[in-house]
Amino acid sequence: MAPTWAASKPYAAPEDPSRYLPWSPIAEYRKRQVIYNQNEPSTNIYLILHGKVKLFRLVKDGRQLLVNMYQTDEFFGESALSLSQRPEGAVALENTKLMSWSISVVEELARRQPRLGIAFAQMLARRTAEFKQRIESFSANNVAPRLVRCLIRLSERLGDPQEDGSVRMLPFTHELLSEDIGTSREIVTHYMNQFRKQGYLQYSRRGIVLHPDAFDAWLRDASRERANVPAPGELRQSSPHERQA
């Protein structure tokens, strides 16, 4: 049977929203400076010209949960496209330069340039797929596999590949990693020390060097997850058979 036109059509590279947006004034933020707070009115979409930004949510007990981190040439604040209030806060992880556009300007440009709307839709689809994977990891994995998947994801997005196959990243704090996977800093420190002793990574104040292939093999080893030994203070998840007993 001959292939259909749709099946044989080559995959098109994602559109870049910045191609369709005009230049706007540049705003500078110092490291740890708040860009916007959770529950503030949603008015603008941002593009990072230089630096890194953390998006987070505050929960009832005052803890921060990491939503995501973004770097140079990435957009954030897209919640303004559909929500009147920010569901998250944003803070500069380092000295950062941003451009921004009001939602009214973006909507008007999208009416005149439909490809801009397609570009943002593609961006949202990619991010939705990433969040789906993270949610699945929360429901299916204990803390150790969640931490490994978090480190691999950060290395793919924010890392610098090395000639030996390792990836060098910024020195993300254990507190920041704990916000990403929904646990305590102490438990993250326990597993990071364990992974360092086993040769999966090295870390210091200068950065984290990760060995993704070794961690991929670790994740494929189902016996590691089944025989997971909890860190101090962590309750081991019982298997369905144990729950039925």
N, C-alpha and C positions, 0 to 999 in steps of 0.2 A: 504494500500500500504506500502510495506516494506521501511524503510528509506534507502537512498543511503549511500554508504561508506563515501562520502565527508561530508554528513550531520551528520553522527554519529561519525566522527573522533573528538577526544578531541582537544580543543584549545591548541596550543603549546605556552609556555611562550616566550616572545621576547628574541632574542639573545642579548648578551652583547658584544659590539665590543672590549672591553678591554681584553676579553679572548683570542683574537687572535693577540694582539699587543705586541711587545717586550717592555721591560723596556727602558725608555729614560731619559736623564738628567732632573733634576727637576729645574724649574725656579721659583723664588719667586718675587711677586709683592706686593708693599705696597698699603694700602687703597688709592683709587682714582688714582692710577697709570695706565696710558694707556697701554694696551696690544698690540693693533693695532688700526690704524685710518681708517676711512672710505676712500675708494678709493685707499688704499694701495694695492700692489700686494698680491694676495691670495696664500699663500705658505704652510700653516700648518693647521692641525686639533689639537685641544687642549682637554685635559682631566683635570678636576679639582680634585686635590688630597685633597685640603683643601681650604675652603673659598667660596666666592660668586663672580660672574661676571655679569655685566650688558652689554647687547648689545643694541646699540642705533643707530638711524639715525639722521643726521643733515638735517633740511629742509631749504628752501631758506631764511626764515626770521631769521635764526640762532637758532631756537628752537630745542631741542632734542625730538625725539619720541622714546619711549621705544620699543625695539623689543622683548626682553625677559630677564629674569634673570635665571642664572644657578648656581648650588651648587655642593658640593662634590659628586664625582662619575658620574658627567654628562659631556657630550662632548659639545663643541661649535666650531664655525668656520668652520662648514661643508659646507659653501658656496664655500670653496676652491675646493670642489669636481667638481664643474661645472663652476665657474666663475674665470676669471683671476684677477679681482679687487674686493676688499671687498665692499659689498653693505652696510656695517654697521661698526661701531666702537665697541671696547670692552674695558671696564675699570673695575678694581678690586673694588668691593664694600666694601671689607675688606681685611686684609692681606691674601694673597692667594698663594697657591703653585700649579704649573701646570706641566704637561708633554705634549709634543707635538711631532707630527710626520709630516714629509714633505709629500706632496701629492704623490710624486714619490715613496716613501717608502710604503704608504698606497696602492697605485695601484698595486705595485709589490706583496705585501702580499695578496691582494685580488685575484690576479691571482693564487697564490699558495694555498690560503685557501678561497674558495668560500663562506664559512659561514661568513667571515668578511664582504663581500659585502652585504649579506643578512641582517646582523645585522645593518649596516648603512642604508640600505633601509627601514627596519622596524622603525628605529629611525626617519628617514625623514618622513615616513608616519604618525607617531603619531604627529609629530610637525606640519605637514601640516593640519591635522584634527583640532588641537588646533587653528592654525591661521585662519582656515575657520570659527570656532565658534566666534572668536574675530571680524572678518570682518562682520559677520552676525549681531553681537551686535551693531557695528557701524552704520549699515544701518537701523536697526529696533528699536533701543532704544535711549531714551534721556540720558542725562548725569547720572542721579541717578541710573538707572538700569545698565548702563555700569560700574559705580563705584562698585556697589554691585557684579556684575559678576567678575570684576577684583579682588576684595578682596577674594571672594570664591576661585577663581583659585589660587591665591597666597597662600591661607591657605592650599589648597590641595597639592601644590607642595613644599612649603617652611615652612609650619607651624608645630607646635608640639602639637598634640592632648592632651587635659587635661581630667581628670577623670569626670568632670561635663559636657563634651560634647563640651566645647569651644575649640578654637585653639589659641595658642599663637604664634605670629610672631615677627620678627624683627621690630624695629620702622621705617618702611618705611616712608620717608618724603612725605608730600603732593605734593611736586614738582615731586617726582618720580611717584606717582600715577597719577598725571595730564599728565605726559609724556605717560603713558600707555593708557589712555582713550582719549587723544586728546583734552584736555581742559586746563583751566588756574588753577594755584595753588589756587587762591581765591575761585573758584567755588568748587573745591575739599574740601577746608577747610569748606565752607558753609555746604556741605552735611555730612562731617565727624562729625561736631559739632551736626548736626541734628540727625544723627544716634546714637551718643553717648547719647544725651538727651533722646532718645527713648529706650535706653537699648540694642541696637543691637551690640554694641562694646564698648570697652574702649581703650584709647590709651594715651601714655605718651612717654617721652624720653626713657623709658625702653623697650617699645614694644607695640604691638597691640594685644588685646584679642578679638577674633571674635566669634560670636555665629552663626555658619553656618546654623543650623536648622531654626533659626528665620529668617535669610536672605532668605533661600529657600522659606519659607512661604510668605515673603514679595514679592518675585518675582512671586509667583503663584497668587498673588492678582492682577489681571489685572486692577482692578479699580484704583489702585495706579498709574499705568503707564498712564492710560487715564486721570486721574485727576492731573497729575504731575504739580507742581507749579515750574516755573523756578527760579533758583537762580539769584541774581542780575547780570545783564549783559548777561544772557543767553536768547536766543530767543526760545519760546515754539514752538515745531513742530506742525503745523496744521494737522488735520486729512484729509483724502481724501474728506470727505463730505464738510469740511470747504473750501478746495481748489476749489471745484466745485461750491460753492455758489457765 
